Amino acid sequence: MKKILIATEKPFAKSSVDGISKIVTDAGYEIVLLENYTEKAQLLKAVEHVNAIIIRSDKIDKEVIDAASKLEVAVRAGAGYDNVDLEAATAKNVVVMNTPGQNSNAVGELAIGLMLYAARNFFNGSSGTELRGKTLGLYALGNTAKYLSKAAQGLGMEVYAYAPTKDDRYLQAENVKRANSPEELFEKCRYVSLHIPLKPETKEIITYELLSLMPKNATLVNTARREVINEDGLLKMFAARKDFKYVSDIQPAKKEAIDNVCDNRMYCTPKKMGAQTAEANINAGIAAANQIVGLFKNGDRTFQVNK
């Protein structure tokens, strides 16, 4: 009997675990649960005899993959998958999948909340501004950005996107205006929200040179990955522009240095919160379970990312 492990340092909601378990057991497989683990050794032990693993932000590196001698598939319950060593997985013939779109609404709503918080001066008692009538720029136009766009348009914002892989009909259907370059996006938009995955070509792609193009009273929103920001550039931007704000659900690596220059114009949630809703928990977990069963039963590799 195949064994499917749920390994979550930050657990799924109970309803999600119950749903995953039902899908797995109904398919004739065994569920194994590792939650709230505190040491990598616990994960290494848990993966020894399993055929599949479902994770969230847990790191599946070469050491973990080497320890999982029977592993056939690893599913990241979420969109980003930079926490999985794709090269090591591919070398061991392990299929790696993500669950795109399942957390998108949760992340989009969080971005709106962060924008509102920044617009109202972090609720410090002073007069802030409204989002209505302001410009929002989306760096990429995937699932999360589309949900954010709809919410922002509902608030009366004008939305632009830098999305070179999307054709004009796609943007028109979303009522989004095209920015032809990152520079144009940052020049036009008072708010810019990042939705780019972390890849070698996107690491530290958000530089001071880009940020300095933003109009007066600009706010950068990051619910993507910390590493897409050049933090030296962010430091420089805070020092140069007293009107600039930064909001994120990812703590910067140089938080202490930035805190010293930002004059309380930065807010970052204590932990990554984008997918932290009951609905996203359930959606992503259930999708992961269904994808594993689909692979084992029918060879379905639709969401494989290490092709």
C-alpha positions in Angstrom: 0.0 0.0 0.0 1.3 3.4 -1.0 2.0 5.9 1.9 1.3 9.6 1.6 2.9 11.9 4.1 1.6 15.3 5.1 4.7 17.1 6.4 3.9 20.6 7.7 6.0 22.6 10.2 3.1 25.1 10.0 0.0 22.7 9.9 -3.0 22.8 7.6 -6.3 23.5 9.2 -7.9 20.4 10.7 -10.7 20.4 8.1 -8.0 20.4 5.4 -6.2 17.4 7.0 -9.5 15.6 7.3 -10.3 16.2 3.6 -6.9 15.1 2.5 -7.1 12.0 4.7 -10.5 11.0 3.2 -9.3 11.4 -0.4 -6.2 9.3 0.3 -7.9 6.5 2.2 -10.8 6.4 -0.2 -8.2 5.8 -3.0 -6.8 2.9 -1.0 -3.7 4.5 0.3 -2.3 5.2 3.8 -2.0 8.6 5.3 1.0 9.6 7.5 1.0 12.8 9.4 4.0 14.9 10.6 2.9 18.3 12.0 4.6 21.0 14.1 8.0 19.3 13.7 10.9 21.2 15.2 14.0 19.5 13.7 15.0 18.4 10.3 15.8 14.9 11.7 12.1 14.4 12.3 11.4 15.1 8.6 14.2 12.8 7.4 12.9 10.0 9.5 9.3 10.5 8.4 10.1 10.4 4.6 12.0 7.1 4.7 9.2 4.8 3.6 6.6 7.1 1.9 5.7 7.3 -1.7 4.3 10.8 -1.8 4.6 13.9 0.3 2.4 17.0 0.7 4.2 20.1 2.1 3.5 23.9 2.5 6.6 26.1 3.0 8.7 23.1 4.3 12.1 22.7 2.6 12.6 19.6 0.6 16.3 19.6 -0.3 18.6 17.0 -1.6 19.2 15.5 1.9 15.4 15.0 2.3 15.0 13.5 -1.2 18.0 11.2 -0.7 16.4 10.0 2.6 13.1 9.3 0.8 14.1 6.1 -1.0 10.5 5.3 -2.2 9.4 8.8 -3.0 7.6 9.2 -6.3 5.9 12.6 -6.0 6.2 15.8 -3.9 3.4 18.4 -4.0 3.8 21.9 -2.7 0.4 23.0 -1.6 0.6 26.5 -3.0 2.0 28.3 -6.1 5.6 28.9 -5.3 7.9 25.9 -5.2 11.4 27.4 -4.6 11.5 25.4 -1.3 11.9 22.2 -3.3 15.2 21.2 -4.9 14.0 20.4 -8.4 17.4 19.2 -9.6 17.7 16.7 -6.8 14.1 15.5 -7.3 14.6 15.1 -11.1 17.8 13.1 -10.6 15.8 10.7 -8.4 12.8 10.6 -10.8 10.6 12.3 -8.3 7.7 14.3 -9.8 7.3 17.7 -8.2 4.0 19.6 -8.5 2.4 22.8 -7.2 -1.3 23.7 -6.8 -1.6 27.0 -8.7 -4.6 29.1 -8.0 -5.7 27.5 -4.8 -4.3 30.3 -2.5 -4.7 33.1 -5.0 -7.8 34.8 -3.5 -6.3 34.7 0.0 -3.1 36.4 -1.2 -5.0 38.9 -3.3 -7.1 39.9 -0.3 -4.0 40.2 1.9 -2.5 42.6 -0.6 -5.6 44.8 -0.5 -5.4 44.8 3.3 -1.7 45.8 3.3 -2.5 48.6 0.8 -5.3 49.9 2.9 -3.1 49.8 6.0 -0.4 51.8 4.3 -2.8 54.3 2.8 -4.2 55.0 6.3 -0.7 55.6 7.6 -0.6 52.3 9.5 -3.5 53.6 11.7 -1.3 56.0 13.5 -4.1 58.5 14.0 -3.1 60.9 11.1 -5.1 61.5 8.0 -4.3 59.0 5.3 -5.6 58.6 1.7 -8.1 56.5 -0.1 -7.4 53.9 -2.7 -10.1 55.1 -5.1 -8.7 56.9 -8.0 -5.1 55.7 -7.5 -3.1 53.6 -9.9 -2.1 50.0 -9.1 0.6 48.2 -11.0 0.8 44.4 -11.1 4.2 42.9 -11.8 3.0 39.8 -13.6 -0.7 38.8 -14.1 -1.2 35.3 -12.8 -4.0 34.0 -10.6 -3.2 36.1 -7.5 -2.8 39.3 -9.5 -6.1 38.7 -11.3 -8.0 38.4 -7.9 -6.2 41.5 -6.6 -7.0 43.4 -9.8 -10.8 42.6 -9.5 -10.8 43.8 -5.9 -8.8 46.9 -6.7 -11.1 47.8 -9.5 -14.0 47.4 -7.2 -12.4 50.0 -5.0 -12.1 52.3 -8.0 -8.4 51.9 -8.8 -6.9 52.0 -12.3 -4.9 48.9 -12.9 -1.8 48.3 -15.1 0.2 45.2 -15.5 3.6 44.3 -16.8 2.8 40.9 -18.3 4.8 40.3 -21.4 3.6 36.7 -21.8 -0.1 37.7 -21.9 -1.7 39.0 -25.1 -3.8 42.1 -25.4 -7.1 40.1 -25.3 -6.1 38.6 -22.0 -5.5 42.0 -20.5 -8.6 43.5 -22.0 -10.7 40.7 -20.5 -9.3 41.6 -17.1 -9.9 45.4 -17.7 -6.1 45.9 -17.2 -3.9 48.3 -19.1 -0.6 47.2 -20.4 2.8 48.5 -19.2 5.4 47.7 -21.8 8.3 47.5 -19.4 8.9 47.3 -15.7 10.1 50.9 -15.9 6.8 52.1 -17.3 4.9 50.1 -14.7 6.8 51.8 -11.8 6.6 55.2 -13.4 2.8 55.1 -13.8 1.7 53.5 -10.6 1.4 54.8 -7.1 1.0 51.3 -5.8 3.0 48.4 -7.3 2.3 44.8 -6.2 4.8 42.0 -6.9 3.6 38.6 -8.2 6.7 37.2 -9.7 8.1 33.7 -8.8 11.6 33.4 -7.4 13.9 32.2 -10.2 17.5 33.0 -11.0 16.4 35.7 -13.4 14.1 37.4 -10.8 16.4 37.4 -7.8 16.9 41.0 -6.6 15.1 42.2 -9.7 13.4 45.1 -7.8 16.3 47.6 -7.6 16.6 51.2 -6.4 16.6 52.3 -10.0 13.2 50.8 -10.5 11.8 52.0 -7.2 13.1 55.6 -7.7 10.8 55.9 -10.8 7.7 55.6 -8.6 5.5 58.7 -8.2 5.2 60.7 -5.0 3.7 58.9 -2.0 4.4 55.5 -3.6 3.9 52.1 -1.9 5.5 48.8 -2.9 3.5 45.7 -1.9 5.4 42.3 -1.8 3.4 39.1 -1.3 5.8 37.2 -3.6 9.2 36.3 -2.2 11.7 38.3 -0.1 14.6 37.5 -2.5 13.1 39.4 -5.5 13.9 42.6 -3.6 17.4 44.1 -3.7 17.4 45.1 -0.1 20.3 47.5 -0.5 18.2 49.3 -3.0 15.2 49.3 -0.6 17.4 50.8 2.1 18.6 53.5 -0.4 15.0 54.2 -1.4 13.9 54.7 2.2 16.8 57.1 2.8 16.2 59.1 -0.4 12.4 59.2 -0.5 10.6 60.2 2.7 7.2 59.6 1.0 7.9 55.9 0.2 6.3 53.0 2.0 6.8 49.2 1.8 4.4 46.5 3.0 4.9 42.8 2.8 4.0 39.5 4.4 7.8 38.6 4.3 10.3 40.0 6.8 13.3 41.4 5.0 16.7 39.9 5.7 18.1 43.3 6.6 15.1 44.3 8.7 17.1 46.0 11.5 19.1 48.1 9.1 15.9 49.1 7.2 14.1 49.9 10.5 16.8 52.4 11.3 16.1 54.5 8.2 12.5 53.9 7.3 10.8 56.1 9.9 8.0 53.6 10.5 7.1 53.5 6.7 7.5 49.8 6.5 5.1 47.1 7.8 5.8 43.3 7.4 3.7 40.6 9.0 5.6 38.6 11.6 5.2 35.4 9.5 4.3 34.8 5.9 0.5 35.1 5.9 -0.6 35.0 2.2 -2.2 31.6 2.3 -3.2 31.7 5.9 -7.0 31.4 5.5 -9.2 28.4 6.3 -10.4 28.4 2.7 -6.9 28.5 1.2 -5.8 25.7 3.6 -8.6 23.5 2.4 -8.3 24.3 -1.3 -4.6 23.8 -1.5 -4.5 20.6 0.6 -7.4 19.0 -1.2 -5.9 19.9 -4.6 -2.6 18.3 -3.5 -4.3 15.1 -2.5 -6.3 14.9 -5.7 -3.2 15.5 -7.8 -1.3 12.7 -6.0 -4.2 10.2 -6.5 -4.5 11.3 -10.1 -0.8 10.6 -10.7 -0.9 7.2 -9.1 -4.2 6.1 -10.6 -4.0 7.7 -14.1 -0.5 9.0 -14.6 -1.8 12.6 -14.6 1.1 15.1 -14.4 -0.8 18.3 -15.3 0.8 20.4 -12.6 4.3 19.0 -12.7 7.0 21.7 -12.5 10.2 19.7 -13.0 9.4 18.6 -16.6 
